[in-house]
Amino acid sequence: MTRFPGRGRFWAILVIAFFCLGGCVSIPNRIAELPAEQSSVELDSTPFYPQERYQCGPAALTTVLSFSGVDAALDTITGLTYIPERKGSLQSELLATARSFERIPYRIEGTLSALAAELTAGRPVLVLQNLGVSWYPRWHYAVVVGIDVATGKLTLRSGTDRRRVIDSEVFLRTWQRGSYWAIVLLRPGELPARPDRDTYLTAVADFESVAHSQATTLAWEAALQYWPRDPLALFGKASVAFQQGRLEEAEQNYRLLLADDPDMYAARNNLAYALARQGRVTEGIEELNKLLGRVAADDPFREEYEASLRELESLTGQ
Amino acid sequence: MLAAKKVVFHLVSVAVLLLGFAQFSVAGVVSSGDMINAELRGERIAKVEALLAEAEVAGQLEKMGVSTELVLSRVNNLTDMELLELSTGIDEQIAGADIVSVVGVVFIVLLILELVGVTDIFKSF
């Protein structure tokens, strides 16, 4: 205790106390823990859009969009993502805007090695950092473009710095306070470096709500190549075919799904519609009756199935 | 302000219209979005709920200074799930912004945190 007499001790305690407030949380992933085969990489051709005040979100998004081949002006992106009164941009609006430009935003796992894997695959990573502390947050979006495994430094397009080099330990602390949020933009048909099935399929389903059918088909097909015969991906592909009026293809795919799992009720329901639209209403009704005989009372889609039956039956009445 | 009301009115009236239809039950195809939300997120969002959320979010964006002509395309870009999330209050969401206006004791504390590598506020300016 004599090491910190008087004022010295006061300051030491203060420093330690604030260090703890700032997050004495152990950082689980460090440069040393990267896989041995990971080498340094820097995506030097990543463009740079120096941000206007507060507008790190639009700048970071324009950077990754433009890198992935989208011709979007910073002003346009600012108009779609910036909220004047909040002086910032929401994560969900960054995702939504990326989708509206035909890119699939994919949230990567929040580890340094996942981040490095994406850089190696040639994709810069948009990250959310809290440059401050939990009680004094300074949220900031930036784009990681490089990692140097020898020095443990990361390179970012950040704010008004074209090439901001930052120690990975400091970066990890700021990133941790941003809940390790990080996304890459996939072109339809592209898979992330380390595809996680649920994350990818959810990303594509979200993408589908704004995208063209062509782009969505590519995305489902990429999933089916990686996870052959995946029921949700195949269901997605069949549904796009149905929407585009490729009814025979839709029918085939729904039948494939039912061959694998006769109790995939949504597939049978949609098969009924695909049949009805081809003029085979009676066959469709048969499928729905088969379905309703088996579906549980608390099935989330039961009401839809019942409504489908009424709808198809009304067609035969005409 | 008048324009803001217009957008909200438009969205609400669509929602109310659909509410009317909902009584007849909207038959149809199960979309892959619904399917995946149910299977992977354990969520089902009624169309009406999503439309009301859309109107709410549109109203909030207008109030926060987003221009009227952009509000509609912005809410259209969001998924139902995102609209529901935002409708509970954009104020509560994180908004990346990075401003620094630090005074007094907070400045000293942050400076210490910066020196020990916890924060990264000052170097970026």
Interface residues (C-beta under 8 A of the other chain):
Chain A: L14 V15 F18 F19 G22 G23 R53 Y54 C56 G57 A60 G79 L80 I83 P84 E85 R86 K87 G88 S89 L90 Q91 S92 E93 L95 A96 T97 R99 S100 L128 Q129 L131 G132 V133 Y136 P137 R138 W139 H140 Y141 S158 G159 D161 R164 I166 D167 E169 V170 F171 R173 T174 G178 D198 L201 T202 A205 D206 E208 S209 V210 L232 F235 G236 S239 V240 F242 A266 N269 N270 Y273 P300 F301 E303 E304 E306 A307 S308 R310 E311
Chain B: S25 V26 A27 G28 V29 V30 S31 S32 G33 D34 M35 I36 N37 A38 E39 L40 R41 R44 L61 K63 M64 G65 V66 S67 L70 S73 R74 N76 N77 L78 T79 D80 M81 E82 E85 L86 I90 D91 Q93 I94 A95 G96 A97 D98 I99 V100 V106 V109 L110 I112 L113 V116 G117 V118 T119 D120 I121 S124 F125
